[in-house]
Each structure stands twice: as structure tokens, then as C-alpha cells.
Amino acid sequence: MSTAAFQGSPTPGTSTLQGDARGAHVDIRNLTKVYGSFRAVDDLSFTVEPGRVTGFLGPNGSGKTTTLRMLLDLIRITEGTALIDGQRYRDIKQPLHTVGAALEATNFHPGRSGRDHLRVLAATHGIPDSRVDELLELVGIPAAARKKAGGYSMGMRQRLGLATALLGDPRLLVLDEPANGLDPQGIRWLRGFLRHLSADLGKTVLISSHMLSEVQQTVDDVVIIANGRKIAAGPLKELEGRASTRVTTRDAEALAAVFAQRGLEARVSDPRQVEVASEDLVLIGDTALAAGQPIHGLASAGTDLEEMFVRLTEQHGNRNTEGI
């Protein structure tokens, strides 16, 4: 399998992706899905903005995939709305040019080659085979394109799914666990590519993932749900809270007192560590030096997405009770 497309710059050529003046706006309002007595999604509301990558997060069984399937009209909505630029998915003309989605890495005929899978879909929208070949090269599987997709590895299936989602150069990309099965090089490429789609081309990107460390490096906004309900949403930087610096020293109490004298909020977290509400390393270093206090280490102490996720989903009423 070729990995050439996953090497070097993540920016694809303009012959492959042209972009659009604006991405599609996603508006989820009071969305509810009920199966008998079980509410899989419960009065859920959030928006996904163009030109940004939004991470849709939650424990297993929290309702993420159900929400995405309702957005794409794959299952019936019980109550509420899920709109893309003010329309239901089923009402969009030529949907491949508006929405590209990859919810499962097995959504293809196992006896059909990867290239033929894309060619069949392309034909439904008058997309030329040249576009198919460009995408196979872009996602890194040109050498495997004529092999039966049923024999693909997990990583190759993920790449084929991404190519499928990109086929119509859509304004909205919806991806469920897009990094599953990718090697570190592929994950790094995917991160840069998604950032390129949103920041440079103005597209809207909505991804659901359990790889929180990767999400933290990729997304602009997050929506966190548990038991079908929204428990947090907003720009990642705002949810992470105020940035701070962890300072390692010989006497944390003494150094904290020095910072307080300079008007810097400081908290002793360990006999040898102080957390300072500032990212100004020059100010922190100069303040300690002037007071004759040694610094043995400096590290960012911003909130980790994984820590925030666990804290929110483990709070009373938010623990997942129906997941597997």
C-alpha cells in the first residue's frame, strides 16, 4: 500500500480540493430519539460552525452515533430537528456536494475494489473517474485501489471511507472515529488535513472520536454528551479554562509568596510545585531570579481534555448507564 500521500505537507493540491466560500452550518435543536422506554438522545441542541473543526465526544452508548445518523437521515427523528444549512439531509439536492460522511469503515461491498466503490458513487453525481484517482492518491491507497475492499486492513478501510466522504468536495465533513486503524504518520497527516479543510478552505468538519489526546490537537470546538444529553459545549480554549504554568522549585511555599507579591495568582500543588496563572515564562523566570528562588522546571498546566472529559462524564447524573 502506498503511503506517499501521508508524507510531507498535509496540504493537498487545488486540483483535488477546491474549497467553498463557506462551509455548511449545522443546527441541532431539541433532538430526541426514543426506542421504547429508552431515550437514546434527549433534547439535544448544539451548532457546528463553518471554518471550524468540532469534536463530538461522549462515552460509549452516549448517543453520538445515533445523533449523527439522525443528522444524515439514516434513522427517524422522534422529536426536534437536525438541519444542514436550514435543510434536512433528505431534501438536499446532490448531497455528495454538500455533505461527506464516513460513519463506518465497512460501508462498502467486500467483493468490489476500492476504486470501483468510488466510481459507482461518483457516477450518481456525474463526478469523473479522474476525481476518484486523485482521491485514492490523496488518502494513500492507489496501489490497493484495484484489490477487493473486503481484504483491506482497518487502516485502509478508514482511508477508503475518507475518500468516499471527500468525493463530492463537500462543504460539511462528518467523520466517526476517523483515526481508528491509522498509524502515527497517518494520524498526523489526518490532523493537518482536517485543519487545512477548515482553516484554509472554510469547510465545516464534525468528528466523533474517543482519541481525546488527538482531538485536543485538532479541534476548535467541542460538544460533550452523556446519556443522550449535552453536558458541555463551546470553544476548546474556553472549556479548558485559563492557561497556567507549573513551576518546580526547591520551596514551593516561598516561591508562591514571591509570585503573590508581584500580583501573580499562585497555588501550591506540591511541596516542590507551584501553579501560576500565567503563561509568561519570562515574567515567571525573572520574578523567581530576582527573589533568589531556583526554578528546576516549567511546564504548561492547562486543563487536559481527557481530564475534563472524565470529570464531566463522571459527575452525578452524567455517568453513562446504558453504554457497553
C-alpha positions as CSV (number, residue, x, y, z in Angstrom):
1,M,0.0,0.0,0.0
2,S,1.3,3.4,-0.9
3,T,1.7,5.9,1.9
4,A,3.1,8.7,-0.3
5,A,0.0,10.9,0.4
6,F,0.6,10.7,4.1
7,Q,4.1,12.1,3.8
8,G,5.3,15.7,3.8
9,S,2.9,18.7,3.8
10,P,-0.8,17.9,4.7
11,T,-2.0,20.5,2.1
12,P,-3.5,18.8,-1.0
13,G,-3.3,20.3,-4.4
14,T,-6.0,22.6,-5.6
15,S,-6.9,20.1,-8.4
16,T,-8.1,17.7,-5.6
17,L,-9.9,20.1,-3.3
18,Q,-11.2,23.5,-4.4
19,G,-13.0,24.5,-1.2
20,D,-16.0,26.8,-1.0
21,A,-16.6,30.4,0.1
22,R,-18.4,29.0,3.1
23,G,-18.9,25.7,4.9
24,A,-22.3,24.4,5.8
25,H,-24.0,25.4,9.0
26,V,-25.3,22.5,11.2
27,D,-28.1,23.3,13.6
28,I,-29.3,20.6,16.1
29,R,-32.4,21.7,18.0
30,N,-34.1,19.7,20.8
31,L,-33.2,16.5,19.1
32,T,-34.6,13.4,20.7
33,K,-34.6,9.7,19.8
34,V,-36.7,7.2,21.8
35,Y,-36.6,3.4,21.5
36,G,-39.5,2.1,23.6
37,S,-38.8,3.4,27.1
38,F,-35.2,4.3,26.3
39,R,-34.2,7.8,25.3
40,A,-31.0,7.4,23.3
41,V,-30.8,11.1,22.6
42,D,-32.6,13.5,25.0
43,D,-33.5,17.1,23.9
44,L,-30.0,17.7,22.5
45,S,-29.1,21.2,21.0
46,F,-25.9,22.5,19.6
47,T,-24.5,24.1,16.4
48,V,-21.5,23.4,14.2
49,E,-19.9,26.4,12.6
50,P,-18.3,26.7,9.2
51,G,-14.5,27.1,9.1
52,R,-14.0,25.1,12.3
53,V,-13.4,21.6,13.4
54,T,-15.9,20.4,16.1
55,G,-15.2,17.4,18.2
56,F,-18.4,15.4,19.2
57,L,-17.5,13.5,22.3
58,G,-19.1,11.1,24.8
59,P,-18.7,7.7,26.4
60,N,-19.8,4.5,24.6
61,G,-23.6,4.4,24.4
62,S,-24.0,8.2,25.0
63,G,-25.9,8.8,21.8
64,K,-23.1,10.2,19.5
65,T,-23.6,7.8,16.6
66,T,-27.4,8.0,16.9
67,T,-27.2,11.8,16.7
68,L,-25.0,11.6,13.6
69,R,-27.3,9.1,12.0
70,M,-30.3,11.3,12.6
71,L,-28.4,14.2,11.1
72,L,-27.9,12.2,7.9
73,D,-31.5,10.9,7.9
74,L,-30.4,7.3,8.4
75,I,-32.8,6.8,11.2
76,R,-36.1,8.6,12.0
77,I,-36.1,11.5,14.5
78,T,-38.6,11.2,17.4
79,E,-38.6,14.9,18.2
80,G,-36.6,18.1,17.3
81,T,-34.7,19.0,14.2
82,A,-31.2,18.3,12.6
83,L,-30.6,20.8,9.8
84,I,-27.8,21.4,7.4
85,D,-27.9,25.0,6.1
86,G,-31.6,25.0,7.1
87,Q,-32.5,21.7,5.3
88,R,-33.0,18.1,6.2
89,Y,-30.4,15.9,4.6
90,R,-33.0,14.1,2.6
91,D,-34.1,17.4,1.0
92,I,-30.6,18.4,-0.2
93,K,-30.1,18.2,-3.9
94,Q,-26.9,16.4,-4.9
95,P,-26.0,15.7,-1.3
96,L,-22.4,14.5,-2.1
97,H,-21.5,18.1,-2.9
98,T,-22.9,19.3,0.4
99,V,-22.2,16.5,2.9
100,G,-19.4,13.9,3.0
101,A,-19.8,11.3,5.7
102,A,-17.9,8.3,7.0
103,L,-19.7,6.7,9.9
104,E,-18.5,3.1,9.4
105,A,-15.3,1.7,7.9
106,T,-17.2,-1.2,6.4
107,N,-19.8,0.6,4.3
108,F,-18.8,-0.9,1.0
109,H,-19.3,-4.1,-0.9
110,P,-16.5,-6.5,0.1
111,G,-16.3,-8.0,-3.4
112,R,-15.8,-4.7,-5.1
113,S,-12.5,-2.9,-5.4
114,G,-11.9,0.3,-3.7
115,R,-11.7,2.2,-7.0
116,D,-15.0,0.6,-8.2
117,H,-16.7,1.5,-4.9
118,L,-15.8,5.2,-5.5
119,R,-16.6,5.0,-9.3
120,V,-20.1,3.8,-8.6
121,L,-20.8,6.6,-6.2
122,A,-19.2,9.2,-8.4
123,A,-21.4,8.1,-11.3
124,T,-24.5,9.0,-9.3
125,H,-23.4,12.7,-9.3
126,G,-21.7,12.9,-12.6
127,I,-18.2,13.0,-11.0
128,P,-15.4,11.9,-13.3
129,D,-13.2,8.9,-12.7
130,S,-10.2,11.3,-12.6
131,R,-11.6,12.6,-9.3
132,V,-11.6,9.1,-8.0
133,D,-8.0,8.5,-8.9
134,E,-7.0,11.9,-7.3
135,L,-8.6,10.9,-4.0
136,L,-7.1,7.4,-4.0
137,E,-3.7,9.1,-4.3
138,L,-4.6,11.7,-1.7
139,V,-5.6,9.2,1.0
140,G,-2.6,6.9,0.3
141,I,-4.1,3.7,-1.3
142,P,-3.5,3.9,-5.0
143,A,-1.7,0.6,-5.1
144,A,-4.6,-1.2,-3.3
145,A,-7.3,0.5,-5.3
146,R,-7.9,-2.4,-7.6
147,K,-7.9,-5.0,-4.8
148,K,-11.2,-6.2,-3.3
149,A,-12.1,-3.9,-0.4
150,G,-13.1,-6.9,1.7
151,G,-9.4,-7.7,2.1
152,Y,-8.4,-4.2,3.3
153,S,-6.9,-3.7,6.7
154,M,-8.7,-1.4,9.2
155,G,-6.4,1.5,8.2
156,M,-7.0,1.0,4.5
157,R,-10.8,0.9,5.1
158,Q,-10.5,4.2,7.0
159,R,-8.7,5.7,4.1
160,L,-11.3,4.5,1.6
161,G,-14.0,5.9,3.9
162,L,-12.3,9.3,3.9
163,A,-12.0,9.2,0.1
164,T,-15.7,8.4,-0.1
165,A,-16.6,11.3,2.1
166,L,-14.5,13.7,0.0
167,L,-15.8,12.5,-3.3
168,G,-18.1,15.5,-4.0
169,D,-15.8,18.1,-2.4
170,P,-18.4,18.7,0.2
171,R,-18.9,21.8,2.4
172,L,-19.5,19.6,5.5
173,L,-17.5,16.6,6.5
174,V,-18.9,14.2,9.2
175,L,-16.5,11.6,10.4
176,D,-16.9,8.9,13.1
177,E,-13.6,7.7,14.7
178,P,-11.6,8.8,11.6
179,A,-8.2,7.9,13.1
180,N,-9.0,4.3,14.0
181,G,-6.5,1.9,12.5
182,L,-4.2,4.7,11.2
183,D,-0.5,4.5,12.1
184,P,1.1,7.6,13.8
185,Q,2.2,9.0,10.4
186,G,-1.4,8.7,9.1
187,I,-2.9,10.3,12.2
188,R,-0.5,13.2,11.9
189,W,-1.4,13.7,8.2
190,L,-5.2,13.4,9.0
191,R,-4.8,16.1,11.8
192,G,-3.1,18.5,9.4
193,F,-5.5,17.7,6.6
194,L,-8.6,18.4,8.7
195,R,-7.1,21.7,9.9
196,H,-6.5,22.6,6.2
197,L,-10.1,21.8,5.3
198,S,-11.5,24.1,8.0
199,A,-9.0,26.9,8.4
200,D,-7.8,27.2,4.7
201,L,-10.8,26.1,2.7
202,G,-13.6,27.2,5.1
203,K,-15.3,23.8,5.3
204,T,-17.2,22.6,8.3
205,V,-15.8,19.5,10.0
206,L,-17.6,17.4,12.6
207,I,-15.7,14.5,14.1
208,S,-16.7,11.9,16.7
209,S,-13.7,10.2,18.5
210,H,-12.5,8.5,21.6
211,M,-8.9,9.5,20.9
212,L,-9.0,12.6,23.2
213,S,-5.3,13.5,23.0
214,E,-5.6,13.6,19.2
215,V,-8.9,15.6,19.4
216,Q,-7.3,18.1,21.6
217,Q,-4.6,18.8,18.9
218,T,-7.2,19.0,16.1
219,V,-10.5,20.7,17.1
220,D,-11.6,24.2,17.7
221,D,-14.8,23.4,19.4
222,V,-16.2,20.5,21.4
223,V,-19.6,19.1,22.3
224,I,-19.7,16.6,25.1
225,I,-22.7,14.4,25.8
226,A,-23.6,11.7,28.2
227,N,-26.8,9.6,28.3
228,G,-28.0,11.5,25.3
229,R,-27.8,14.9,27.0
230,K,-25.4,17.7,26.4
231,I,-23.2,18.4,29.3
232,A,-20.7,20.9,27.8
233,A,-20.2,22.7,24.6
234,G,-18.1,25.6,23.3
235,P,-14.6,26.6,22.1
236,L,-12.0,24.2,23.4
237,K,-9.8,27.0,24.8
238,E,-12.7,28.4,26.8
239,L,-13.6,25.0,28.2
240,E,-10.0,24.3,29.1
241,G,-10.0,27.3,31.4
242,R,-7.3,29.9,32.0
243,A,-3.9,28.8,30.9
244,S,-1.3,28.4,33.7
245,T,2.3,27.2,34.3
246,R,3.5,24.5,36.6
247,V,6.8,25.6,38.3
248,T,9.1,23.1,40.0
249,T,11.3,24.6,42.7
250,R,13.0,23.8,46.0
251,D,10.5,25.6,48.3
252,A,7.0,25.9,46.7
253,E,5.6,28.0,49.6
254,A,8.4,30.5,49.4
255,L,8.1,30.9,45.7
256,A,4.3,31.2,45.8
257,A,4.7,34.1,48.3
258,V,7.1,35.8,45.8
259,F,4.6,35.5,43.0
260,A,1.8,36.8,45.2
261,Q,3.9,39.9,45.9
262,R,4.1,40.5,42.2
263,G,0.4,40.2,41.8
264,L,0.5,36.8,40.2
265,E,-2.1,34.3,41.3
266,A,-0.2,31.2,42.5
267,R,-1.2,27.9,44.2
268,V,1.0,25.4,45.9
269,S,0.1,22.0,44.4
270,D,3.0,20.0,45.9
271,P,5.9,20.9,48.3
272,R,8.0,21.5,45.3
273,Q,5.5,22.7,42.7
274,V,3.5,26.0,42.2
275,E,0.8,26.6,39.6
276,V,1.0,30.1,38.4
277,A,-2.0,31.7,36.5
278,S,0.3,32.9,33.7
279,E,2.0,31.6,30.5
280,D,4.6,34.4,30.6
281,L,7.7,32.3,31.2
282,V,10.0,35.3,31.1
283,L,8.0,37.1,33.8
284,I,7.9,33.9,35.9
285,G,11.7,33.3,35.5
286,D,12.7,36.9,36.1
287,T,10.4,37.1,39.2
288,A,12.0,33.9,40.7
289,L,15.5,35.0,39.8
290,A,15.1,38.4,41.5
291,A,13.9,36.7,44.7
292,G,16.8,34.2,44.6
293,Q,14.4,31.3,44.2
294,P,15.6,28.5,42.0
295,I,13.5,27.0,39.2
296,H,14.0,23.4,38.3
297,G,11.3,23.0,35.7
298,L,8.5,24.7,33.8
299,A,5.5,23.1,32.2
300,S,2.1,24.1,30.8
301,A,-0.6,23.3,33.3
302,G,-3.6,23.9,31.0
303,T,-6.6,21.6,31.5
304,D,-6.2,18.3,29.7
305,L,-9.2,17.4,27.6
306,E,-9.1,13.8,28.8
307,E,-9.2,15.0,32.5
308,M,-12.1,17.4,31.7
309,F,-14.0,14.7,29.8
310,V,-13.7,12.2,32.6
311,R,-14.6,14.8,35.3
312,L,-17.7,15.9,33.4
313,T,-19.0,12.5,32.4
314,E,-18.4,11.0,35.9
315,Q,-20.4,13.7,37.7
316,H,-23.7,12.8,39.3
317,G,-26.3,12.2,36.6
318,N,-23.8,12.1,33.7
319,R,-22.3,8.7,34.2
320,N,-23.2,6.5,31.2
321,T,-25.8,3.9,32.4
322,E,-26.7,2.4,29.0
323,G,-23.4,2.0,27.2
324,I,-21.4,-1.1,26.7
